[in-house]
Amino acid sequence: MASSDIQVKELEKRASGQAFELILSPRSKESVPEFPLSPPKKKDLSLEEIQKKLEAAEERRKSHEAEVLKQLAEKREHEKEVLQKAIEENNNFSKMAEEKLTHKMEANKENREAQMAAKLERLREKVGGPALLSGDQELKVCTSDVARINCLEQGVGCHFLFWGSRH
């Protein structure tokens, strides 16, 4: 647009601003618009161009599918590693717990044997020692009725011990 196409008419002036009226002159039929009114028409695609576009789309689809499969494989591999680590930690925990329990059971067994030996020693002192037993007899400490009967049948001196609240 040229400057001759526009007329500026001042309406009023104020301290806060100015008011204008712009008057555009009518267009001449000779003038060509500076921008196209409709988009340019697309050219017709040939069969080869359509085929190339289809092949490119197929290649993109295959590439995307391969990427998705790769990500799934990586995810499965990570899950396997996590599962293997969990199994390993569980096995280590089981071994440690078993070793701890075995150690505790051995300590309890040794403690029980020491207590039994101490009670047997006190019993021998109370009875008068092994000198009171004749010949090849020995003194056994029986902790159940069945054991006491077995000792009596074998002719072995036996003293019956009560455990717990039966003193």
C-alpha positions as CSV (number, residue, x, y, z in Angstrom):
1,M,0.0,0.0,0.0
2,A,1.3,3.3,-0.9
3,S,0.9,6.4,1.4
4,S,-1.5,8.0,-1.0
5,D,-4.0,5.2,-0.3
6,I,-4.4,6.3,3.3
7,Q,-5.8,9.5,4.7
8,V,-5.4,10.5,8.3
9,K,-8.0,12.7,9.9
10,E,-7.4,14.0,13.4
11,L,-10.5,13.9,15.5
12,E,-9.4,15.4,18.8
13,K,-6.4,16.0,21.0
14,R,-6.4,15.5,24.8
15,A,-3.8,15.2,27.5
16,S,-4.5,11.5,27.7
17,G,-4.0,10.9,24.0
18,Q,-5.2,11.6,20.5
19,A,-8.1,10.2,18.4
20,F,-7.6,9.5,14.7
21,E,-9.7,8.4,11.8
22,L,-8.0,6.5,9.0
23,I,-9.6,6.5,5.6
24,L,-8.5,4.0,3.1
25,S,-9.0,4.8,-0.6
26,P,-10.8,2.1,-2.7
27,R,-8.7,-0.4,-4.5
28,S,-8.1,-0.2,-8.1
29,K,-8.8,-3.2,-10.2
30,E,-5.3,-3.0,-11.6
31,S,-3.6,-3.6,-8.3
32,V,-2.6,-7.2,-7.5
33,P,-2.9,-8.3,-3.9
34,E,0.5,-8.7,-2.2
35,F,-0.5,-12.1,-0.7
36,P,-2.4,-14.9,-2.4
37,L,-6.0,-15.3,-1.3
38,S,-6.0,-19.1,-1.6
39,P,-3.2,-21.6,-0.9
40,P,-1.3,-22.8,-3.9
41,K,-2.7,-25.9,-5.5
42,K,-0.8,-29.2,-4.8
43,K,0.7,-30.8,-7.8
44,D,-0.5,-34.3,-8.6
45,L,1.7,-37.0,-7.2
46,S,3.0,-39.6,-9.5
47,L,2.8,-43.3,-8.7
48,E,6.5,-43.4,-7.9
49,E,6.2,-40.6,-5.4
50,I,3.3,-42.3,-3.7
51,Q,5.3,-45.5,-3.6
52,K,8.3,-43.7,-2.1
53,K,6.1,-42.2,0.6
54,L,4.5,-45.5,1.4
55,E,8.0,-47.2,1.7
56,A,9.2,-44.3,3.9
57,A,6.2,-44.7,6.2
58,E,6.7,-48.5,6.3
59,E,10.4,-48.0,7.2
60,R,9.4,-45.5,10.0
61,R,6.8,-48.0,11.3
62,K,9.4,-50.9,11.3
63,S,12.0,-48.6,13.0
64,H,9.5,-47.7,15.7
65,E,8.5,-51.3,16.2
66,A,12.1,-52.3,16.5
67,E,12.7,-49.6,19.1
68,V,9.7,-50.7,21.2
69,L,10.9,-54.3,21.0
70,K,14.4,-53.2,22.1
71,Q,12.9,-51.3,25.1
72,L,10.8,-54.3,26.1
73,A,13.8,-56.6,25.9
74,E,15.8,-54.2,28.1
75,K,12.9,-54.1,30.6
76,R,12.7,-57.9,30.7
77,E,16.5,-58.2,31.2
78,H,16.3,-55.6,34.1
79,E,13.4,-57.6,35.7
80,K,15.5,-60.8,35.4
81,E,18.5,-59.1,37.1
82,V,16.3,-57.8,39.9
83,L,14.7,-61.2,40.4
84,Q,18.1,-62.9,40.4
85,K,19.4,-60.5,43.0
86,A,16.3,-61.0,45.2
87,I,16.8,-64.8,45.0
88,E,20.5,-64.4,45.8
89,E,19.7,-62.2,48.8
90,N,17.0,-64.6,50.0
91,N,19.5,-67.6,49.8
92,N,22.2,-65.6,51.6
93,F,19.6,-64.7,54.3
94,S,18.5,-68.3,54.6
95,K,22.1,-69.5,54.9
96,M,22.9,-66.9,57.6
97,A,19.7,-67.8,59.5
98,E,20.5,-71.5,59.3
99,E,24.1,-70.9,60.5
100,K,22.9,-68.7,63.3
101,L,20.3,-71.3,64.4
102,T,22.9,-74.1,64.2
103,H,25.3,-72.1,66.3
104,K,22.6,-71.3,68.9
105,M,21.5,-75.0,69.0
106,E,25.1,-76.1,69.6
107,A,25.6,-73.5,72.3
108,N,22.3,-74.7,74.0
109,K,23.5,-78.3,73.7
110,E,26.8,-77.5,75.3
111,N,25.1,-75.5,78.0
112,R,22.7,-78.4,78.7
113,E,25.5,-80.9,78.8
114,A,27.4,-78.7,81.2
115,Q,24.4,-78.3,83.5
116,M,23.8,-82.1,83.4
117,A,27.4,-82.8,84.3
118,A,27.2,-80.3,87.1
119,K,24.0,-82.0,88.5
120,L,25.6,-85.4,88.1
121,E,28.7,-84.2,90.0
122,R,26.4,-82.8,92.8
123,L,24.5,-86.0,92.9
124,R,27.7,-88.1,93.2
125,E,28.8,-85.8,96.0
126,K,25.4,-86.2,97.7
127,V,25.3,-90.0,97.3
128,G,28.9,-90.4,98.5
129,G,30.8,-90.6,95.2
130,P,31.3,-93.5,92.8
131,A,33.0,-95.5,95.6
132,L,29.6,-96.5,97.0
133,L,28.7,-98.2,93.7
134,S,29.9,-101.8,93.4
135,G,32.1,-103.1,90.7
136,D,31.3,-102.2,87.2
137,Q,28.1,-100.3,88.1
138,E,27.9,-96.7,87.2
139,L,25.5,-94.0,88.2
140,K,23.2,-92.6,85.5
141,V,20.9,-89.6,85.7
142,C,17.5,-90.5,84.2
143,T,15.2,-87.7,83.1
144,S,12.1,-89.8,82.2
145,D,10.3,-92.8,83.6
146,V,11.2,-95.0,80.6
147,A,14.9,-94.2,81.1
148,R,14.6,-95.0,84.8
149,I,13.0,-98.4,84.0
150,N,15.8,-99.1,81.4
151,C,18.4,-98.3,84.0
152,L,16.8,-100.5,86.6
153,E,16.6,-103.4,84.1
154,Q,20.2,-103.1,83.3
155,G,21.2,-103.1,86.9
156,V,22.7,-99.6,86.7
157,G,22.4,-97.3,89.6
158,C,19.9,-94.5,88.7
159,H,18.8,-91.3,90.2
160,F,15.7,-89.7,88.8
161,L,15.8,-86.0,88.1
162,F,12.7,-83.9,87.7
163,W,12.7,-80.9,85.4
164,G,10.7,-77.8,85.5
165,S,8.1,-77.4,88.3
166,R,8.5,-81.0,89.5
167,H,11.5,-80.6,92.0
